[in-house]
Amino acid sequence: MADLTRVVPIARGNGQVAALPRSQRSLDEFRVEIAGRSLDLDTWLDRTFTDALMVIHDGKVVMERYAGMMVEADRHLLMSISKSITSLLCGVLVGKGTIDVTDRVTDHLTELRSTAWEGCTIEHLLDMSTGVEWDYDRDELDIMDVSDYRRTTRSDLPPSTASWIRTIEAHGSHGDEMRYISLVTDVLGWLLERVSGRPLEMLISDHLWSHIGAEHDASIIVDADGFRIAEGGISASLRDLGRLGLMCLQGGFINGRQVVPPDWLMRLRIRRDDLIEMYRSSAEYDPDIPDAFYHDNWWITDAEDGRHSAIGIHGQRLAIHHPSRTVVVKLSSQPEMEDPSTVRLDSLGVEAICSSLNSW
């Protein structure tokens, strides 16, 4: 991404790299069933345009594989997995007492008073339940994608991310419905910077990246005005995203330290009927997963079972699967942003991996 746009580093610090011991297990027997066909691992990886895959079971790496041009030290754009990382940072600051999820956005970002963000809380940001105007096809798929990277002279784009946030219009009441709005997480990132007095890359480094035993620096995209793109701008290596996932699986603990408060991660394992009902009325609803919902910038398949994922367009996925004690990291370059058949095949493959490990 540094060759294409503006990025700033998220430093790994000077600490010891967290070991990733290797498992003696394998996925040789892996199969994913779809449309009456049984696909082996190589076929599944190829058909989902995979750049890299890591599977960690019981704290040990079962598989680490790279495809195409990607190698171990490369940073891959994580897209909306960045939202989940921003939520983890939020959880650290909540644990320190710096903020509370019930805080109003305008209490910290005073320039948003008397705007569409009036009355919005941090929890509304985390759950994508804000009452602001958003046309998914226009704003999410056209303007957001272009404006993040600032590589165009189009006159119809907002002049900056901050100005877009300030001028976006209201749509209903905060907390009434779930609508996926990427700009919401940019508001969260901005708020975390404001309450801490530090830029987002330093906050992520200080509270997450330098504590998980990361092997490489990560990075985050900034717009032309230096606004940090929290909603989809983070890039990281496969192994370090695996370490982050392992930390989540282990209740926030890795590399000899508690990184994220366990209570924050337990929020993902509490069934929320209000959020389930809100999700069922949203454009994101999948009837095949009736108890799914979106919470704290994670996609929750089954809260009580402990199955949730951080997901980004073009095939990025960090799956936490407590029943099988497994983390799956999959980085891809799928040509379509959200092709339903490829997304479904992605999901089925990850679930098949976890199911195959569940009996070990």
Residue frames relative to the residue before (quaternion, step in Angstrom):
aa qw qx qy qz dx dy dz
M 1.0000 0.0000 0.0000 0.0000 0.00 0.00 0.00
A 0.5867 0.5937 -0.3690 0.4089 3.56 1.13 -0.59
D 0.6417 0.5125 -0.3259 0.4684 3.60 1.18 -0.42
L 0.7296 0.4454 -0.2167 0.4715 3.57 1.22 -0.47
T 0.8205 0.0424 0.0473 0.5680 3.57 1.02 -0.71
R 0.6486 -0.5081 0.3924 0.4088 3.56 -1.31 -0.13
V 0.0643 0.7825 -0.6169 0.0549 3.58 -0.84 0.97
V 0.1716 -0.7330 0.6418 0.1459 3.54 -1.32 0.39
P 0.5188 -0.6798 0.4194 0.3047 3.62 -0.99 0.73
I 0.2368 -0.6795 0.6707 0.1798 3.50 -1.34 0.55
A 0.2885 -0.8289 0.4553 0.1497 3.54 -0.06 1.33
R 0.4315 -0.6900 0.5264 0.2462 3.55 -1.09 0.80
G 0.4369 -0.6895 0.4630 0.3455 3.59 1.22 -0.38
N 0.5847 -0.6013 0.4318 0.3319 3.55 -1.31 -0.25
G 0.4332 0.7343 -0.4375 0.2859 3.56 1.23 0.19
Q 0.6656 -0.4969 0.3833 0.4039 3.52 -1.34 0.18
V 0.4693 -0.6561 0.5156 0.2890 3.54 -1.07 0.79
A 0.4303 -0.6987 0.5087 0.2604 3.56 -0.89 0.96
A 0.4444 -0.7070 0.4859 0.2580 3.54 -0.80 1.03
L 0.1474 -0.7422 0.6462 0.0994 3.52 -1.23 0.65
P 0.1689 -0.8232 0.5336 0.0953 3.60 0.18 1.23
R 0.4456 -0.7071 0.4969 0.2334 3.53 -1.19 0.67
S 0.3741 -0.7190 0.5493 0.2032 3.52 -1.07 0.85
Q 0.4541 -0.6626 0.5211 0.2886 3.56 -1.22 0.48
R 0.5249 0.6314 -0.4079 0.3993 3.56 1.29 -0.11
S 0.1509 -0.7759 0.6024 0.1114 3.56 -1.29 0.18
L 0.4032 -0.6825 0.5489 0.2652 3.54 -1.34 0.15
D 0.1966 0.8279 -0.5047 0.1456 3.58 1.14 0.59
E 0.7262 0.4254 -0.2365 0.4854 3.57 1.09 -0.69
F 0.3643 0.7607 -0.4773 0.2466 3.60 1.24 0.09
R 0.1050 0.7438 -0.6573 0.0611 3.54 -1.13 0.82
V 0.1216 -0.7534 0.6386 0.0987 3.54 -1.15 0.67
E 0.2689 -0.7806 0.5515 0.1193 3.55 -0.83 1.06
I 0.1832 0.7670 -0.5989 0.1394 3.57 -0.85 0.99
A 0.8609 -0.0083 -0.0375 0.5073 3.52 -0.99 0.97
G 0.7259 -0.4602 0.2392 0.4518 3.55 0.95 0.89
R 0.6451 0.4882 -0.3209 0.4925 3.57 1.29 0.14
S 0.2699 -0.7372 0.5997 0.1552 3.53 -1.22 0.64
L 0.1306 -0.8179 0.5597 0.0283 3.57 -0.51 1.24
D 0.3570 -0.7029 0.5663 0.2404 3.57 -1.04 0.77
L 0.7481 -0.4299 0.2635 0.4315 3.55 -1.30 0.20
D 0.6795 0.4991 -0.3082 0.4406 3.60 0.79 -0.96
T 0.6551 0.5057 -0.3150 0.4647 3.57 0.97 -0.80
W 0.6451 0.5172 -0.3189 0.4633 3.57 0.98 -0.84
L 0.6603 0.5014 -0.3110 0.4647 3.58 0.90 -0.89
D 0.6706 0.5032 -0.2979 0.4565 3.57 0.94 -0.87
R 0.7116 0.4701 -0.2692 0.4474 3.57 0.86 -0.93
T 0.7138 0.3817 -0.2556 0.5287 3.59 1.23 -0.29
F 0.4819 -0.7311 0.4000 0.2706 3.58 1.28 0.56
T 0.1740 0.8432 -0.4874 0.1457 3.54 1.02 0.89
D 0.2612 -0.7448 0.5967 0.1450 3.55 -1.08 0.87
A 0.7957 -0.0904 0.0942 0.5914 3.58 1.06 -0.74
L 0.0634 -0.7854 0.6157 0.0100 3.55 -1.14 0.75
M 0.0176 0.7656 -0.6430 0.0038 3.54 -1.04 0.85
V 0.0809 -0.7692 0.6335 0.0231 3.54 -1.01 0.93
I 0.0615 -0.7880 0.6125 -0.0105 3.56 -0.75 1.13
H 0.0028 0.7967 -0.6015 0.0591 3.55 -0.74 1.14
D 0.8318 -0.0130 -0.0432 0.5532 3.58 -0.77 1.09
G 0.7201 -0.4826 0.2386 0.4377 3.55 0.99 0.89
K 0.6880 0.4373 -0.2767 0.5088 3.58 1.28 0.05
V 0.4907 -0.6744 0.4767 0.2778 3.55 -1.09 0.79
V 0.2418 -0.7665 0.5843 0.1125 3.54 -0.66 1.17
M 0.8051 -0.0302 0.0495 0.5903 3.58 1.04 -0.78
E 0.0436 0.7352 -0.6763 0.0163 3.54 -1.18 0.75
R 0.1189 0.8139 -0.5506 0.1424 3.55 -0.39 1.20
Y 0.1521 -0.7689 0.6176 0.0654 3.55 -1.12 0.83
A 0.1010 -0.7885 0.6054 0.0393 3.54 -1.12 0.72
G 0.7677 0.3377 -0.2435 0.4870 3.54 -1.27 0.22
M 0.7845 -0.3155 0.2473 0.4731 3.56 -0.93 -0.95
M 0.5380 0.6634 -0.3995 0.3330 3.61 1.21 -0.21
V 0.0767 -0.7710 0.6316 0.0273 3.55 -1.11 0.86
E 0.7890 -0.4082 0.2039 0.4114 3.53 -1.33 0.33
A 0.7560 0.4135 -0.2246 0.4551 3.59 0.82 -0.91
D 0.4962 0.6801 -0.4262 0.3310 3.60 1.23 -0.20
R 0.3034 -0.6983 0.6155 0.2039 3.52 -1.23 0.67
H 0.1944 -0.7749 0.5968 0.0746 3.54 -0.92 1.01
L 0.4881 -0.6388 0.4978 0.3255 3.60 -0.97 0.76
L 0.3067 -0.7989 0.4997 0.1339 3.57 -0.72 1.12
M 0.2918 -0.7573 0.5245 0.2574 3.58 1.26 -0.23
S 0.8610 -0.1798 0.0973 0.4658 3.63 -0.97 -0.82
I 0.3904 0.6389 -0.5306 0.3972 3.59 1.16 0.31
S 0.5239 0.6347 -0.3931 0.4101 3.58 1.23 -0.48
K 0.6118 0.5567 -0.3519 0.4381 3.60 1.05 -0.71
S 0.6727 0.4943 -0.2966 0.4638 3.57 0.94 -0.89
I 0.6198 0.5233 -0.3399 0.4759 3.60 1.08 -0.68
T 0.6353 0.5169 -0.3215 0.4754 3.59 1.01 -0.81
S 0.6307 0.5246 -0.3286 0.4680 3.60 1.05 -0.73
L 0.6259 0.5254 -0.3421 0.4639 3.61 0.99 -0.77
L 0.6332 0.5142 -0.3247 0.4788 3.57 1.00 -0.81
C 0.6188 0.5398 -0.3333 0.4633 3.57 1.00 -0.84
G 0.6559 0.5278 -0.3080 0.4432 3.57 0.95 -0.87
V 0.6147 0.5336 -0.3430 0.4687 3.58 1.06 -0.71
L 0.6978 0.4672 -0.2797 0.4655 3.59 0.88 -0.93
V 0.5926 0.5292 -0.3636 0.4863 3.58 1.14 -0.56
G 0.6593 0.5227 -0.3031 0.4475 3.57 0.95 -0.88
K 0.6813 0.4689 -0.2770 0.4891 3.58 1.13 -0.64
G 0.5054 -0.6668 0.4148 0.3577 3.59 1.27 -0.18
T 0.3990 0.7329 -0.4656 0.2946 3.58 1.26 0.19
I 0.7823 0.0209 0.0216 0.6222 3.56 1.08 -0.82
D 0.2193 -0.7208 0.6309 0.1852 3.52 -1.40 0.11
V 0.5744 -0.6220 0.3980 0.3534 3.59 -1.03 0.74
T 0.6400 0.5195 -0.3353 0.4561 3.60 1.19 -0.34
D 0.4376 0.6928 -0.4630 0.3378 3.61 1.25 -0.10
R 0.4074 -0.6800 0.5507 0.2613 3.54 -1.12 0.70
V 0.5842 -0.6016 0.4209 0.3459 3.54 -1.01 0.84
T 0.7004 0.4908 -0.2762 0.4386 3.58 0.90 -0.91
D 0.5240 0.6048 -0.4298 0.4183 3.61 1.23 -0.14
H 0.7563 0.3521 -0.1801 0.5212 3.56 1.14 -0.66
L 0.7429 0.2530 -0.1639 0.5976 3.59 1.09 -0.69
T 0.1692 -0.8501 0.4916 0.0836 3.54 0.33 1.30
E 0.5995 0.5790 -0.3666 0.4133 3.61 1.15 -0.47
L 0.6463 0.5014 -0.3240 0.4753 3.57 1.27 -0.14
R 0.4093 0.6928 -0.4896 0.3358 3.59 1.21 0.19
S 0.8148 0.1827 -0.1931 0.5152 3.56 -1.12 0.80
T 0.5676 0.5233 -0.4160 0.4806 3.58 1.13 0.71
A 0.7477 -0.3779 0.2872 0.4643 3.59 -1.30 -0.14
W 0.6441 0.5460 -0.3162 0.4325 3.59 1.20 -0.42
E 0.4261 0.6984 -0.4711 0.3298 3.60 1.24 -0.05
G 0.8032 0.2482 -0.2092 0.4995 3.58 -0.80 1.03
C 0.5495 0.6108 -0.3919 0.4140 3.59 1.27 -0.17
T 0.2351 -0.7729 0.5742 0.1326 3.59 -0.97 0.87
I 0.6628 -0.4677 0.3870 0.4384 3.56 -1.30 0.17
E 0.6356 0.5313 -0.3396 0.4455 3.60 0.99 -0.75
H 0.6009 0.5394 -0.3597 0.4675 3.61 1.05 -0.65
L 0.6357 0.5179 -0.3271 0.4697 3.60 1.00 -0.78
L 0.6888 0.5024 -0.2838 0.4389 3.58 0.87 -0.96
D 0.7615 0.3778 -0.1878 0.4920 3.58 1.07 -0.75
M 0.4109 -0.7215 0.4660 0.3057 3.61 1.26 0.15
S 0.4890 0.6477 -0.4474 0.3758 3.57 0.88 0.93
T 0.3113 0.7672 -0.4977 0.2584 3.55 1.03 0.81
G 0.3736 -0.7302 0.5313 0.2121 3.55 -1.14 0.65
V 0.3791 0.7020 -0.5170 0.3103 3.56 0.54 1.17
E 0.5983 -0.5925 0.4150 0.3446 3.54 -1.18 0.63
W 0.1620 0.7835 -0.5837 0.1385 3.58 -0.92 0.92
D 0.1123 -0.7490 0.6503 0.0593 3.53 -0.87 1.00
Y 0.4055 -0.7677 0.4305 0.2466 3.57 -0.27 1.27
D 0.6835 0.4915 -0.3023 0.4471 3.60 0.81 -0.97
R 0.7192 0.4325 -0.2515 0.4820 3.58 0.95 -0.85
D 0.7839 0.3846 -0.1931 0.4476 3.56 0.60 -1.19
E 0.7303 0.4308 -0.2459 0.4696 3.58 0.85 -0.97
L 0.7948 0.3587 -0.1634 0.4615 3.56 0.81 -1.03
D 0.7501 0.3536 -0.2069 0.5191 3.59 1.16 -0.45
I 0.7753 0.3518 -0.2069 0.4820 3.58 0.40 -1.18
M 0.6656 0.5170 -0.3172 0.4348 3.60 0.81 -0.98
D 0.6738 0.5132 -0.3021 0.4375 3.56 0.84 -0.98
V 0.7079 0.4412 -0.2657 0.4834 3.58 0.93 -0.86
S 0.7032 0.4949 -0.2997 0.4132 3.57 0.79 -0.97
D 0.5587 0.5957 -0.4001 0.4158 3.61 1.09 -0.53
Y 0.7834 0.3826 -0.1800 0.4555 3.54 0.81 -0.97
R 0.2554 -0.8287 0.4799 0.1332 3.59 1.30 -0.19
R 0.4772 0.6692 -0.4456 0.3550 3.60 0.92 0.83
T 0.6457 0.5001 -0.3094 0.4870 3.56 1.06 0.63
T 0.3569 -0.7143 0.5584 0.2249 3.55 -1.27 0.39
R 0.2620 0.7903 -0.5152 0.2032 3.59 1.20 0.38
S 0.3792 -0.7599 0.4924 0.1906 3.55 -0.84 1.02
D 0.6488 0.5440 -0.3235 0.4226 3.62 1.20 -0.31
L 0.5537 0.6194 -0.3947 0.3924 3.60 1.22 0.07
P 0.5736 -0.5504 0.4578 0.3981 3.60 -1.17 0.46
P 0.5431 -0.6499 0.4121 0.3360 3.62 -0.95 0.74
S 0.7898 -0.0511 0.0351 0.6102 3.60 1.16 -0.50
T 0.6392 -0.5274 0.3864 0.4048 3.55 -1.24 0.35
A 0.6583 0.5200 -0.3159 0.4431 3.59 0.92 -0.88
S 0.6679 0.4876 -0.3140 0.4666 3.60 0.93 -0.80
W 0.6036 0.5477 -0.3492 0.4624 3.58 1.10 -0.68
I 0.6433 0.5205 -0.3147 0.4650 3.58 0.94 -0.91
R 0.6958 0.4960 -0.2840 0.4350 3.58 0.88 -0.94
T 0.7760 0.3826 -0.1823 0.4672 3.59 1.01 -0.77
I 0.4475 0.6831 -0.4730 0.3308 3.62 1.21 -0.05
E 0.4170 -0.7467 0.4727 0.2127 3.57 -0.99 0.84
A 0.5848 -0.5878 0.4383 0.3471 3.55 -1.31 0.34
H 0.0293 -0.7640 0.6445 0.0108 3.53 -1.31 0.56
G 0.8215 -0.0858 0.0277 0.5630 3.59 -0.06 1.24
S 0.6199 -0.5409 0.4264 0.3760 3.53 -1.31 -0.41
H 0.5523 -0.5936 0.4671 0.3528 3.55 -1.15 0.60
G 0.7989 0.3058 -0.2312 0.4634 3.55 -1.00 0.89
D 0.5669 0.6386 -0.3700 0.3659 3.59 1.26 -0.09
E 0.8167 0.0157 0.0342 0.5758 3.58 1.03 -0.72
M 0.4134 -0.6741 0.5522 0.2643 3.54 -1.30 0.44
R 0.1241 0.7535 -0.6372 0.1042 3.57 -0.79 1.10
Y 0.4028 -0.7336 0.4965 0.2306 3.56 -0.76 1.05
I 0.0844 0.7928 -0.5860 0.1450 3.55 -0.45 1.32
S 0.3398 -0.7823 0.4810 0.2031 3.59 -0.26 1.22
L 0.6038 0.5928 -0.3602 0.3928 3.59 0.98 -0.77
V 0.5467 0.6347 -0.3839 0.3884 3.57 1.17 -0.58
T 0.6877 0.4708 -0.2960 0.4667 3.60 0.93 -0.83
D 0.5756 0.5496 -0.3895 0.4636 3.59 1.16 -0.40
V 0.6016 0.5313 -0.3499 0.4831 3.58 1.13 -0.64
L 0.6450 0.5200 -0.3191 0.4602 3.59 0.97 -0.86
G 0.6603 0.5049 -0.3126 0.4597 3.59 0.89 -0.87
W 0.6299 0.5306 -0.3152 0.4715 3.56 1.03 -0.87
L 0.6599 0.5096 -0.3050 0.4601 3.59 0.94 -0.89
L 0.6559 0.5084 -0.3208 0.4565 3.60 0.92 -0.84
E 0.6123 0.5273 -0.3409 0.4804 3.58 1.09 -0.67
R 0.6794 0.5179 -0.3007 0.4240 3.56 0.85 -0.99
V 0.7118 0.4518 -0.2855 0.4558 3.61 0.80 -0.91
S 0.7183 0.4373 -0.2451 0.4825 3.58 1.18 -0.54
G 0.3451 -0.7582 0.4839 0.2682 3.55 1.19 -0.50
R 0.6628 0.4521 -0.2997 0.5162 3.57 1.23 0.46
P 0.5494 -0.6136 0.4429 0.3542 3.61 -1.10 0.59
L 0.6724 -0.5599 0.3167 0.3662 3.53 -1.15 0.72
E 0.6526 0.5245 -0.3424 0.4264 3.60 0.92 -0.80
M 0.6518 0.4965 -0.3204 0.4754 3.59 1.08 -0.65
L 0.6239 0.5350 -0.3362 0.4599 3.58 1.07 -0.72
I 0.6678 0.4849 -0.3041 0.4759 3.58 0.91 -0.91
S 0.6405 0.5186 -0.3200 0.4674 3.57 1.02 -0.77
D 0.7062 0.4907 -0.2698 0.4332 3.56 0.78 -1.07
H 0.8067 0.3327 -0.1388 0.4683 3.57 0.89 -0.96
L 0.7853 0.2662 -0.1533 0.5376 3.60 1.17 -0.41
W 0.7832 0.4177 -0.2363 0.3954 3.56 0.28 -1.30
S 0.7054 0.4459 -0.2755 0.4772 3.59 0.98 -0.76
H 0.6802 0.4896 -0.2820 0.4670 3.60 1.28 -0.16
I 0.6665 0.5182 -0.3194 0.4304 3.63 1.11 -0.45
G 0.5074 -0.6480 0.4254 0.3763 3.59 1.25 -0.01
A 0.1574 0.8258 -0.5246 0.1347 3.56 1.08 0.74
E 0.4230 -0.7138 0.5165 0.2117 3.52 -1.14 0.79
H 0.7976 0.1675 -0.0514 0.5773 3.57 1.13 -0.72
D 0.5561 -0.5372 0.5015 0.3881 3.53 -1.28 0.36
A 0.2788 -0.6845 0.6364 0.2208 3.54 -1.24 0.53
S 0.2195 -0.7629 0.5795 0.1844 3.60 -1.22 -0.25
I 0.1594 -0.7676 0.6105 0.1126 3.55 -1.31 0.29
I 0.4785 -0.6710 0.4968 0.2721 3.55 -1.06 0.85
V 0.1139 -0.7519 0.6433 0.0889 3.56 -1.17 0.67
D 0.4395 -0.6847 0.5015 0.2940 3.58 -1.08 0.63
A 0.7715 -0.3884 0.2377 0.4444 3.56 -1.30 0.02
D 0.7068 0.4277 -0.2507 0.5047 3.57 1.20 -0.53
G 0.5938 -0.5985 0.3554 0.4035 3.59 1.27 0.12
F 0.4140 0.7005 -0.4775 0.3317 3.59 1.26 0.27
R 0.3778 -0.7396 0.5153 0.2117 3.58 -0.79 1.04
I 0.3219 -0.7700 0.5268 0.1608 3.58 -0.75 1.09
A 0.1457 -0.8420 0.5178 0.0406 3.54 0.13 1.37
E 0.6480 0.5842 -0.3250 0.3648 3.58 1.06 -0.67
G 0.8428 -0.0481 0.0493 0.5338 3.60 1.07 -0.48
G 0.5554 0.6914 -0.3350 0.3182 3.56 1.24 0.18
I 0.5332 0.6415 -0.4129 0.3656 3.60 1.22 0.02
S 0.1051 -0.7553 0.6443 0.0581 3.55 -1.12 0.82
A 0.0676 0.7936 -0.6000 0.0752 3.57 -1.05 0.79
S 0.5579 -0.5881 0.4624 0.3592 3.53 -1.29 0.31
L 0.6646 -0.5110 0.3740 0.3967 3.55 -1.26 0.45
R 0.6897 0.4966 -0.2981 0.4345 3.58 0.75 -1.01
D 0.6880 0.4819 -0.3043 0.4492 3.58 0.89 -0.86
L 0.6149 0.5041 -0.3575 0.4899 3.59 1.08 -0.55
G 0.5998 0.5456 -0.3471 0.4713 3.56 1.15 -0.61
R 0.6439 0.5073 -0.3201 0.4750 3.58 0.98 -0.80
L 0.6339 0.5192 -0.3323 0.4671 3.58 0.96 -0.79
G 0.6616 0.5040 -0.3030 0.4652 3.57 0.96 -0.85
L 0.6367 0.5215 -0.3235 0.4669 3.57 1.00 -0.81
M 0.6077 0.5448 -0.3410 0.4665 3.56 1.05 -0.74
C 0.6613 0.4978 -0.3066 0.4700 3.60 0.96 -0.86
L 0.6471 0.5268 -0.3147 0.4525 3.58 0.95 -0.88
Q 0.7361 0.4178 -0.2078 0.4904 3.57 1.07 -0.81
G 0.6135 -0.6068 0.3406 0.3733 3.56 1.13 0.61
G 0.7209 -0.4501 0.2375 0.4705 3.55 1.13 0.69
F 0.6292 0.5451 -0.3198 0.4524 3.59 1.32 0.00
I 0.2432 0.7394 -0.6075 0.1583 3.57 -0.99 0.91
N 0.8420 0.1990 -0.1315 0.4839 3.54 -1.27 0.45
G 0.7081 -0.5003 0.2551 0.4280 3.56 1.04 0.83
R 0.7597 0.3260 -0.2133 0.5207 3.60 1.15 0.28
Q 0.4601 -0.6294 0.5483 0.3024 3.52 -1.31 0.47
V 0.1849 -0.8246 0.5298 0.0711 3.57 -0.39 1.24
V 0.7774 0.1248 -0.0389 0.6152 3.58 0.87 -1.01
P 0.5348 -0.6330 0.4329 0.3548 3.63 -0.88 0.81
P 0.5075 -0.6671 0.4434 0.3176 3.62 -0.83 0.90
D 0.6014 0.5710 -0.3643 0.4237 3.60 1.08 -0.65
W 0.6251 0.5390 -0.3450 0.4469 3.58 1.07 -0.68
L 0.6971 0.4502 -0.2776 0.4841 3.58 0.90 -0.84
M 0.6010 0.5556 -0.3637 0.4447 3.60 1.12 -0.50
R 0.5158 0.6312 -0.4208 0.3982 3.60 1.18 -0.34
L 0.6454 0.5298 -0.3106 0.4542 3.58 1.15 -0.64
R 0.7154 0.4443 -0.2352 0.4853 3.59 1.24 -0.37
I 0.5669 0.5459 -0.3920 0.4764 3.55 1.27 0.42
R 0.4153 -0.7085 0.5132 0.2493 3.56 -0.68 1.08
R 0.0882 -0.7885 0.6083 0.0180 3.55 -0.87 1.01
D 0.2716 -0.8001 0.5135 0.1497 3.57 -0.12 1.28
D 0.6123 0.5510 -0.3571 0.4403 3.60 1.07 -0.65
L 0.6920 0.4547 -0.2791 0.4863 3.58 0.97 -0.83
I 0.5895 0.5522 -0.3666 0.4616 3.60 1.11 -0.60
E 0.6742 0.4828 -0.2997 0.4718 3.59 0.88 -0.91
M 0.6363 0.5231 -0.3239 0.4653 3.58 1.01 -0.77
Y 0.6571 0.5174 -0.2953 0.4618 3.55 1.03 -0.87
R 0.6364 0.5466 -0.3258 0.4360 3.58 1.03 -0.81
S 0.7021 0.4433 -0.2609 0.4924 3.58 1.16 -0.52
S 0.5840 0.6117 -0.3550 0.3983 3.57 1.29 -0.04
A 0.6275 -0.5293 0.4172 0.3898 3.55 -1.32 0.22
E 0.6299 0.5645 -0.3248 0.4232 3.59 1.24 -0.36
Y 0.4808 0.7300 -0.4090 0.2620 3.59 1.24 -0.41
D 0.1136 -0.7592 0.6394 0.0424 3.53 -1.03 0.95
P 0.3659 -0.7686 0.4760 0.2210 3.63 -0.39 1.16
D 0.5856 0.5758 -0.3756 0.4295 3.60 1.20 -0.30
I 0.7340 0.2816 -0.1895 0.5883 3.59 1.29 -0.27
P 0.1159 -0.8814 0.4512 0.0777 3.60 0.55 1.16
D 0.7504 0.3801 -0.2199 0.4940 3.61 1.09 -0.58
A 0.3822 0.7315 -0.4789 0.2992 3.56 1.23 0.40
F 0.0915 0.7717 -0.6292 0.0148 3.54 -1.30 0.37
Y 0.4232 -0.6751 0.5482 0.2542 3.54 -1.35 0.23
H 0.1457 0.7944 -0.5688 0.1554 3.57 -0.73 1.06
D 0.8494 0.0321 -0.0600 0.5233 3.56 -0.97 0.93
N 0.6374 -0.5693 0.3022 0.4222 3.56 1.07 0.85
W 0.5839 0.4952 -0.4066 0.4984 3.57 1.10 0.77
W 0.3745 -0.6832 0.5805 0.2365 3.54 -1.22 0.65
I 0.1378 -0.8268 0.5447 0.0282 3.56 -0.40 1.25
T 0.2718 -0.7749 0.5570 0.1240 3.55 -0.65 1.18
D 0.7657 -0.1087 0.1095 0.6245 3.56 0.96 -0.92
A 0.3331 -0.7934 0.4739 0.1868 3.56 -0.23 1.29
E 0.7268 0.4536 -0.2667 0.4415 3.57 0.69 -1.06
D 0.6518 0.4998 -0.3025 0.4835 3.57 1.18 -0.60
G 0.4145 -0.7357 0.4457 0.2973 3.57 1.24 -0.42
R 0.4857 0.6261 -0.4625 0.3978 3.56 0.88 0.98
H 0.2562 0.7520 -0.5707 0.2077 3.56 -0.54 1.21
S 0.1840 -0.8009 0.5675 0.0514 3.55 -1.20 0.59
A 0.2863 -0.6510 0.6659 0.2253 3.48 -1.40 0.44
I 0.0398 -0.8334 0.5488 -0.0522 3.57 -0.65 1.13
G 0.0551 -0.7855 0.6159 0.0230 3.56 -1.07 0.82
I 0.6193 -0.5652 0.3974 0.3731 3.55 -1.18 0.59
H 0.7797 0.3090 -0.2821 0.4659 3.54 -1.34 0.48
G 0.7193 -0.5305 0.2410 0.3783 3.58 1.16 0.62
Q 0.4275 0.6719 -0.4953 0.3471 3.60 1.03 0.72
R 0.1028 0.8140 -0.5606 0.1123 3.59 -0.81 0.94
L 0.0317 -0.7354 0.6768 0.0103 3.52 -1.11 0.90
A 0.0614 -0.8334 0.5489 -0.0212 3.56 -0.25 1.29
I 0.1476 -0.7530 0.6380 0.0647 3.55 -0.98 0.99
H 0.0035 0.8202 -0.5666 0.0789 3.57 -0.52 1.22
H 0.2292 -0.8321 0.4933 0.1084 3.56 0.07 1.33
P 0.6163 0.5665 -0.3894 0.3843 3.67 0.85 -0.71
S 0.7736 0.2993 -0.1714 0.5315 3.60 1.01 -0.78
R 0.4029 -0.7366 0.4527 0.3002 3.59 1.33 0.09
T 0.4763 0.6932 -0.3777 0.3873 3.52 1.09 0.89
V 0.1360 -0.7243 0.6688 0.0982 3.50 -1.30 0.65
V 0.0604 -0.7746 0.6288 0.0308 3.56 -0.96 0.91
V 0.0742 -0.7720 0.6310 0.0202 3.56 -0.87 1.04
K 0.0333 0.8004 -0.5949 0.0660 3.57 -0.71 1.08
L 0.0649 -0.7882 0.6118 -0.0149 3.56 -0.70 1.16
S 0.0075 -0.8353 0.5434 -0.0838 3.55 -0.73 1.08
S 0.2442 -0.7215 0.6203 0.1874 3.52 -1.40 0.14
Q 0.0256 0.8228 -0.5636 0.0679 3.54 0.64 1.15
P 0.5037 -0.7059 0.4048 0.2901 3.61 -0.75 1.00
E 0.7186 0.3525 -0.2321 0.5527 3.59 1.15 -0.59
M 0.5720 -0.6174 0.4102 0.3513 3.56 -1.03 0.77
E 0.8208 -0.0363 0.0940 0.5623 3.58 0.79 -1.01
D 0.0619 0.8105 -0.5771 0.0787 3.59 0.69 1.01
P 0.4491 -0.7388 0.4197 0.2764 3.64 -0.44 1.15
S 0.6720 0.5022 -0.3202 0.4401 3.61 0.89 -0.83
T 0.6677 0.4847 -0.3017 0.4777 3.59 1.01 -0.77
V 0.6221 0.5308 -0.3366 0.4669 3.58 1.02 -0.78
R 0.6593 0.5013 -0.3092 0.4673 3.59 0.96 -0.85
L 0.6518 0.5031 -0.3188 0.4695 3.59 0.95 -0.82
D 0.5906 0.5607 -0.3461 0.4658 3.57 1.09 -0.73
S 0.6999 0.4867 -0.2678 0.4489 3.55 0.78 -1.10
L 0.6605 0.5125 -0.3078 0.4543 3.57 0.93 -0.91
G 0.6545 0.5232 -0.3128 0.4473 3.58 1.00 -0.80
V 0.6539 0.5001 -0.3123 0.4742 3.57 0.95 -0.87
E 0.6571 0.4987 -0.3110 0.4721 3.58 0.96 -0.85
A 0.6368 0.5255 -0.3312 0.4567 3.60 1.04 -0.73
I 0.6105 0.5376 -0.3457 0.4677 3.59 1.05 -0.73
C 0.6993 0.4707 -0.2792 0.4598 3.57 0.80 -1.01
S 0.6360 0.5270 -0.3281 0.4583 3.57 1.01 -0.76
S 0.6618 0.5081 -0.3121 0.4544 3.58 0.98 -0.81
L 0.6946 0.4588 -0.2720 0.4828 3.58 1.15 -0.60
N 0.5298 0.6834 -0.3880 0.3189 3.56 1.22 -0.46
S 0.6892 0.4867 -0.2827 0.4562 3.57 1.14 -0.58
W 0.5385 0.6395 -0.4084 0.3665 3.61 1.23 -0.18
